[in-house]
Amino acid sequence: MDSRPRPFDIVHVSSAHPWTDNRVHLRSAATAAATGYRTALVAVSTDGRADRDWDDPDPTTGVYVRRLRRRRRAARVTLSTAQAVRAAWSSRARVVHLHDPELLWSVPLLRAAGRAVVYDAHEDLPAQVAGKEYLGRAGRRLAVPIAHAAIAVARRASFVVAATPTIAERFDPRSTEVVRNFPRLRAVDHGLPPSQRRRRIAYLGALNRDRGLSVVTALADSLHRAPGWSLVVAGQIDAAVDRRAFDAQIATGRIAYAGVLAPDAARDVLLDARIGIVPLLPTPAFRTSIPTKLLEYLAAGLAVIATDVPAWRALVDGFDCVTWVPPDDPEAILRAVQAYDDDPALLDRHGRAAAEAARTRLHWGRESGRLTGVYRRLGLPDPIGGLCHGM
């Protein structure tokens, strides 16, 4: 008699994302578990801890977690990907949900072994690498064909989950579902109106050149013209960029750098700010993306100052909650901050509209059913009635 625990229904797999990641764990895997599927997660440790077997289910989400050691890029795409796929195999899950392009090599192997494979396309990979200036012209000429080759392999998955409609266009519509990266709503997010919070401008997420590092730094340098205001930044700073000017602003106190935070802690930072900024440059990848930071600001009821990108305007169409500014223009952002400071009624009106947009349209509850629908189409039994509960 087989004494092993019964197989998982679904295993989510990432060799690049931390196990606390919003989309991978707290949205996708947590939704599967909440629906009743026995759900596992393989992802990267945040504290150096590596698991040899499945942990007990996470007390918040009910997801069984197996953490991989964090490694540098070269070791990650070799050792970590192999470990992640091996762990997914050992889970005996009927559905393997992959979250990274570097795991795509395993799609044919898993399919041949009878596993249903979902590839979660978080980014428009060819557009993303085409916009990476640090690769240089020769590097981009090499990287773009490789990205297209990865897309060709991804098309061999049983199903593709795409984070945006633009990403979905690269795949067969008969086996592709758009599941947008909208935020989860929390009861505690209904806090004070923005005008009653500290005079803080928030930036949430990774920072590099394309994401507006120089804009954030220049804005901080000019905040003496907006007395009482400061910047709070939470997220990873790209190791490849020169951050000396950014660090100098931290030393002056104009930037409060909170480091890399867990998702709920990052949302809590926003609840103590008045404005959220989206200074991303309109690169090929960002022009058709859905910036998660914008959505997080809306969920926290912040007024928003954002680069004027048509796709982002369309996202919040009907909600007057954003001041749109030209790209790479810290002076325009400063003027918008001063306008909000001079008109608290405008600030609060935009904050209320932001919260309404999140509550009525732009939240994960509207997307989660699309994901569980994918699992049902792949043959998992409907867990209603206890078909997928328990050991």
C-alpha positions as CSV (number, residue, x, y, z in Angstrom):
1,M,0.0,0.0,0.0
2,D,1.3,3.5,-0.9
3,S,1.9,5.3,2.4
4,R,2.7,8.6,0.7
5,P,0.2,11.5,1.1
6,R,-2.2,11.6,-1.8
7,P,-1.0,13.7,-4.8
8,F,-1.6,17.4,-5.0
9,D,-4.1,18.7,-7.5
10,I,-2.0,21.7,-8.5
11,V,1.6,22.7,-8.0
12,H,2.7,26.3,-8.7
13,V,6.3,26.5,-9.6
14,S,8.8,29.4,-9.7
15,S,12.6,29.4,-9.5
16,A,12.7,33.2,-9.6
17,H,9.9,34.6,-7.5
18,P,9.9,34.6,-3.7
19,W,7.4,32.3,-2.1
20,T,5.5,35.4,-0.7
21,D,5.0,36.8,-4.3
22,N,1.6,38.4,-4.8
23,R,0.6,36.8,-8.1
24,V,2.3,33.4,-7.6
25,H,1.2,32.6,-4.1
26,L,-1.2,35.1,-2.6
27,R,-3.4,35.3,-5.7
28,S,-3.0,32.2,-7.9
29,A,-2.0,29.5,-5.5
30,A,-4.2,30.9,-2.7
31,T,-7.2,31.0,-5.0
32,A,-6.7,27.3,-6.0
33,A,-6.5,26.3,-2.3
34,A,-9.5,28.4,-1.3
35,T,-11.5,26.8,-4.1
36,G,-10.8,23.4,-2.6
37,Y,-7.9,22.1,-4.7
38,R,-5.0,20.5,-2.8
39,T,-2.4,23.1,-3.8
40,A,1.4,23.1,-3.5
41,L,3.9,25.9,-4.2
42,V,7.6,25.7,-5.1
43,A,9.3,29.1,-4.9
44,V,12.3,31.0,-3.6
45,S,13.1,31.4,0.1
46,T,13.1,34.9,1.6
47,D,15.2,34.1,4.7
48,G,17.8,31.6,3.5
49,R,15.7,28.6,4.6
50,A,15.4,25.8,2.1
51,D,12.9,22.9,2.5
52,R,13.7,19.3,1.8
53,D,10.0,18.4,1.8
54,W,6.6,20.1,1.8
55,D,5.9,22.3,4.8
56,D,2.6,22.2,6.6
57,P,0.1,24.3,4.7
58,D,0.5,28.1,5.1
59,P,-1.9,29.1,7.9
60,T,-3.1,32.1,5.9
61,T,-3.6,30.6,2.4
62,G,-3.7,26.8,3.0
63,V,-1.0,26.3,0.3
64,Y,1.7,23.7,1.0
65,V,5.1,25.4,0.5
66,R,8.5,24.1,-0.5
67,R,11.2,26.8,-0.6
68,L,14.3,26.9,-2.8
69,R,17.6,28.5,-1.8
70,R,18.0,31.9,-3.3
71,R,20.9,31.9,-5.8
72,R,22.5,34.3,-8.3
73,R,21.2,34.3,-11.8
74,A,23.6,31.8,-13.4
75,A,23.1,29.2,-10.6
76,R,19.3,30.0,-10.5
77,V,18.7,29.1,-14.2
78,T,20.6,25.9,-13.9
79,L,20.4,24.5,-10.3
80,S,17.2,26.2,-9.1
81,T,15.2,25.4,-12.2
82,A,16.2,21.7,-12.0
83,Q,15.3,21.6,-8.3
84,A,12.0,23.3,-8.9
85,V,10.9,20.9,-11.6
86,R,12.1,17.9,-9.6
87,A,10.0,19.2,-6.7
88,A,7.0,19.7,-8.9
89,W,7.4,16.1,-10.2
90,S,7.6,14.8,-6.7
91,S,4.3,16.5,-5.8
92,R,2.6,14.2,-8.2
93,A,0.2,17.1,-9.1
94,R,-2.0,16.6,-12.1
95,V,-1.6,20.3,-13.0
96,V,1.9,21.9,-13.0
97,H,1.5,25.7,-13.2
98,L,4.8,27.3,-14.3
99,H,5.5,31.0,-13.6
100,D,8.9,31.7,-15.2
101,P,10.3,31.6,-18.7
102,E,13.4,29.9,-17.4
103,L,11.2,26.8,-16.6
104,L,9.9,26.4,-20.1
105,W,12.4,23.7,-21.0
106,S,10.4,21.4,-18.8
107,V,7.1,21.8,-20.7
108,P,7.7,19.0,-23.2
109,L,9.0,16.6,-20.5
110,L,6.0,17.2,-18.2
111,R,3.5,16.9,-21.0
112,A,5.2,13.6,-22.1
113,A,4.8,12.3,-18.6
114,G,1.1,13.0,-18.7
115,R,1.0,16.2,-16.6
116,A,-1.2,19.1,-17.6
117,V,1.1,22.2,-17.8
118,V,-0.1,25.8,-17.4
119,Y,2.4,28.5,-18.4
120,D,1.7,31.8,-16.7
121,A,3.0,34.6,-19.0
122,H,3.5,37.5,-16.6
123,E,5.4,39.6,-19.2
124,D,5.5,40.2,-22.9
125,L,8.8,38.5,-23.2
126,P,10.0,39.7,-26.7
127,A,8.9,43.3,-25.9
128,Q,10.6,43.1,-22.5
129,V,14.0,42.0,-23.8
130,A,13.8,44.4,-26.7
131,G,13.6,47.3,-24.3
132,K,16.6,46.3,-22.1
133,E,19.1,48.9,-23.0
134,Y,21.8,47.4,-20.8
135,L,22.0,44.4,-23.2
136,G,23.3,46.7,-25.9
137,R,22.3,46.5,-29.5
138,A,24.1,43.2,-30.2
139,G,22.7,41.7,-27.0
140,R,19.2,42.6,-27.9
141,R,19.6,41.2,-31.4
142,L,20.5,37.9,-29.8
143,A,17.9,38.1,-26.9
144,V,14.9,38.8,-29.0
145,P,15.1,35.6,-31.1
146,I,15.7,33.6,-27.9
147,A,12.5,35.2,-26.5
148,H,10.5,34.2,-29.5
149,A,11.9,30.7,-29.2
150,A,10.7,30.6,-25.6
151,I,7.3,31.7,-26.7
152,A,7.2,28.8,-29.2
153,V,7.9,26.4,-26.4
154,A,5.3,28.0,-24.2
155,R,2.7,27.3,-26.9
156,R,3.2,23.6,-26.2
157,A,1.8,24.0,-22.7
158,S,-1.7,22.6,-22.1
159,F,-2.9,26.1,-21.4
160,V,-1.5,29.6,-21.1
161,V,-2.6,32.2,-18.5
162,A,-1.7,35.7,-19.7
163,A,-1.5,38.7,-17.5
164,T,-2.7,41.1,-20.2
165,P,-4.6,40.9,-23.5
166,T,-1.5,42.0,-25.4
167,I,0.5,39.1,-24.0
168,A,-2.4,36.7,-24.8
169,E,-2.2,37.7,-28.5
170,R,1.0,35.7,-28.8
171,F,-0.8,32.4,-28.0
172,D,-3.6,30.3,-29.4
173,P,-6.9,31.9,-28.2
174,R,-8.5,28.4,-27.8
175,S,-6.0,27.5,-25.0
176,T,-5.3,31.0,-23.5
177,E,-7.0,32.9,-20.7
178,V,-6.4,36.4,-19.6
179,V,-6.1,36.6,-15.8
180,R,-5.0,40.2,-15.0
181,N,-2.8,40.9,-12.0
182,F,-5.4,42.9,-10.1
183,P,-4.9,43.3,-6.3
184,R,-6.6,41.6,-3.5
185,L,-8.8,43.9,-1.4
186,R,-8.5,44.1,2.4
187,A,-10.9,45.5,4.9
188,V,-8.1,47.5,6.5
189,D,-7.5,49.4,3.3
190,H,-10.4,51.7,4.0
191,G,-8.4,54.1,6.1
192,L,-8.1,57.9,6.5
193,P,-8.8,60.2,3.5
194,P,-5.5,61.1,1.8
195,S,-5.5,64.7,3.1
196,Q,-5.4,63.3,6.7
197,R,-2.4,61.1,6.1
198,R,1.3,62.2,6.3
199,R,2.6,64.3,3.4
200,R,4.2,61.3,1.7
201,I,4.6,60.3,-1.9
202,A,4.9,56.5,-2.3
203,Y,6.7,54.5,-4.9
204,L,6.1,50.7,-4.7
205,G,8.1,48.1,-6.6
206,A,11.4,47.5,-8.3
207,L,13.4,50.5,-9.4
208,N,15.8,50.7,-12.4
209,R,16.2,53.2,-15.3
210,D,13.1,52.1,-17.2
211,R,11.0,52.2,-14.0
212,G,12.0,55.8,-13.3
213,L,14.9,55.6,-10.9
214,S,16.3,59.0,-12.1
215,V,12.8,60.5,-12.0
216,V,12.3,59.4,-8.4
217,T,15.8,60.7,-7.4
218,A,15.2,64.1,-9.1
219,L,11.8,64.5,-7.6
220,A,13.3,63.9,-4.1
221,D,16.0,66.5,-4.9
222,S,13.3,69.1,-5.7
223,L,11.0,68.4,-2.7
224,H,12.4,71.5,-0.9
225,R,9.9,73.3,-3.1
226,A,7.1,71.3,-1.6
227,P,7.6,71.9,2.2
228,G,6.7,69.0,4.4
229,W,6.6,66.4,1.7
230,S,8.9,63.3,1.5
231,L,9.1,60.1,-0.6
232,V,8.8,56.6,0.7
233,V,10.1,53.8,-1.6
234,A,9.6,50.1,-1.1
235,G,11.1,47.6,-3.5
236,Q,14.3,46.2,-4.9
237,I,16.9,48.5,-6.5
238,D,18.4,47.0,-9.6
239,A,22.0,46.0,-8.8
240,A,23.1,47.1,-12.3
241,V,22.3,50.8,-11.8
242,D,24.3,53.6,-10.2
243,R,22.3,54.4,-7.1
244,R,24.7,56.9,-5.5
245,A,22.3,59.8,-6.2
246,F,19.4,57.8,-4.8
247,D,21.4,56.9,-1.6
248,A,22.3,60.6,-1.2
249,Q,18.6,61.5,-1.0
250,I,18.1,58.8,1.6
251,A,20.9,60.5,3.6
252,T,19.0,63.9,3.4
253,G,15.8,62.3,4.6
254,R,13.9,63.2,1.5
255,I,13.6,59.5,0.7
256,A,12.6,56.9,3.3
257,Y,13.7,53.6,1.8
258,A,11.7,50.7,3.3
259,G,13.6,47.9,1.4
260,V,11.9,44.9,0.0
261,L,8.7,44.2,1.9
262,A,6.1,41.4,2.0
263,P,3.0,42.3,0.1
264,D,0.8,43.2,3.0
265,A,3.5,45.2,4.6
266,A,4.0,47.1,1.4
267,R,0.2,47.9,1.2
268,D,0.5,49.1,4.8
269,V,3.2,51.6,3.7
270,L,0.7,53.0,1.2
271,L,-1.9,53.6,3.8
272,D,0.4,56.1,5.4
273,A,0.9,58.1,2.2
274,R,-1.2,60.6,0.2
275,I,0.0,60.1,-3.4
276,G,1.3,57.1,-5.4
277,I,3.6,57.7,-8.4
278,V,4.0,55.6,-11.5
279,P,7.1,57.2,-13.3
280,L,7.7,54.2,-15.6
281,L,9.1,55.1,-19.0
282,P,6.9,54.1,-22.0
283,T,9.2,51.3,-23.2
284,P,7.7,48.7,-25.6
285,A,7.1,46.4,-22.6
286,F,5.4,49.0,-20.4
287,R,3.3,50.6,-23.1
288,T,1.0,47.5,-23.0
289,S,1.5,46.4,-19.5
290,I,-0.7,46.8,-16.4
291,P,1.5,48.3,-13.7
292,T,0.7,46.5,-10.5
293,K,1.9,49.5,-8.5
294,L,-0.9,51.6,-10.0
295,L,-3.5,49.0,-9.0
296,E,-2.0,48.8,-5.5
297,Y,-2.3,52.6,-5.1
298,L,-5.9,52.4,-6.1
299,A,-6.6,49.7,-3.6
300,A,-5.1,51.8,-0.9
301,G,-7.2,54.8,-1.8
302,L,-4.3,57.1,-3.0
303,A,-4.4,59.8,-5.5
304,V,-2.0,58.8,-8.4
305,I,0.5,60.7,-10.6
306,A,1.4,58.5,-13.6
307,T,3.2,58.7,-16.9
308,D,0.6,59.3,-19.6
309,V,0.3,56.0,-21.4
310,P,-3.0,55.3,-23.3
311,A,-3.3,51.7,-22.1
312,W,-3.2,52.9,-18.5
313,R,-5.7,55.7,-19.2
314,A,-8.0,53.0,-20.6
315,L,-7.6,50.9,-17.5
316,V,-9.1,53.6,-15.2
317,D,-11.5,55.0,-17.7
318,G,-14.5,56.5,-16.0
319,F,-12.6,57.1,-12.7
320,D,-11.1,60.5,-12.0
321,C,-8.3,59.4,-9.8
322,V,-5.0,60.0,-11.8
323,T,-3.0,63.1,-12.8
324,W,-1.2,62.2,-16.0
325,V,2.2,63.6,-16.7
326,P,4.8,63.4,-19.6
327,P,7.4,60.6,-19.3
328,D,10.7,61.3,-17.6
329,D,9.6,64.6,-16.2
330,P,10.1,65.1,-12.5
331,E,9.1,68.7,-12.7
332,A,5.7,67.7,-14.0
333,I,5.3,65.3,-11.0
334,L,6.4,68.0,-8.6
335,R,3.8,70.4,-10.0
336,A,1.1,67.7,-9.6
337,V,2.2,67.2,-6.0
338,Q,1.9,71.0,-5.4
339,A,-1.5,71.1,-7.0
340,Y,-2.7,68.3,-4.6
341,D,-1.1,70.1,-1.7
342,D,-3.0,73.4,-2.6
343,D,-6.3,71.6,-3.1
344,P,-7.0,68.9,-0.4
345,A,-10.5,68.5,-1.8
346,L,-9.1,67.4,-5.2
347,L,-6.7,65.0,-3.3
348,D,-9.5,63.4,-1.4
349,R,-11.8,63.2,-4.5
350,H,-9.1,61.4,-6.4
351,G,-8.5,59.1,-3.4
352,R,-12.2,58.2,-3.2
353,A,-12.4,57.6,-6.9
354,A,-9.3,55.3,-6.7
355,A,-10.8,53.3,-3.9
356,E,-14.1,53.0,-5.9
357,A,-12.2,51.8,-9.0
358,A,-10.5,49.1,-7.0
359,R,-13.7,48.1,-5.2
360,T,-15.9,47.9,-8.2
361,R,-13.7,46.9,-11.1
362,L,-10.0,46.4,-10.6
363,H,-9.7,43.7,-7.9
364,W,-8.6,40.0,-7.9
365,G,-12.1,38.8,-7.1
366,R,-13.1,39.6,-10.7
367,E,-10.2,37.5,-12.1
368,S,-10.0,34.5,-9.8
369,G,-12.8,32.7,-11.5
370,R,-11.0,32.8,-14.8
371,L,-8.1,30.9,-13.2
372,T,-10.2,28.2,-11.6
373,G,-12.0,27.9,-14.9
374,V,-8.7,27.0,-16.5
375,Y,-8.1,24.2,-14.0
376,R,-11.6,22.8,-14.7
377,R,-11.0,22.9,-18.4
378,L,-7.8,20.8,-17.8
379,G,-9.9,18.1,-16.2
380,L,-9.6,18.7,-12.5
381,P,-12.9,17.8,-10.7
382,D,-15.0,20.6,-9.3
383,P,-14.0,20.7,-5.6
384,I,-17.5,21.7,-4.5
385,G,-18.8,19.0,-2.2
386,G,-15.3,18.1,-1.0
387,L,-13.9,16.3,-4.0
388,C,-10.5,17.9,-3.5
389,H,-10.3,18.6,0.2
390,G,-8.1,16.9,2.8
391,M,-5.2,14.5,2.6
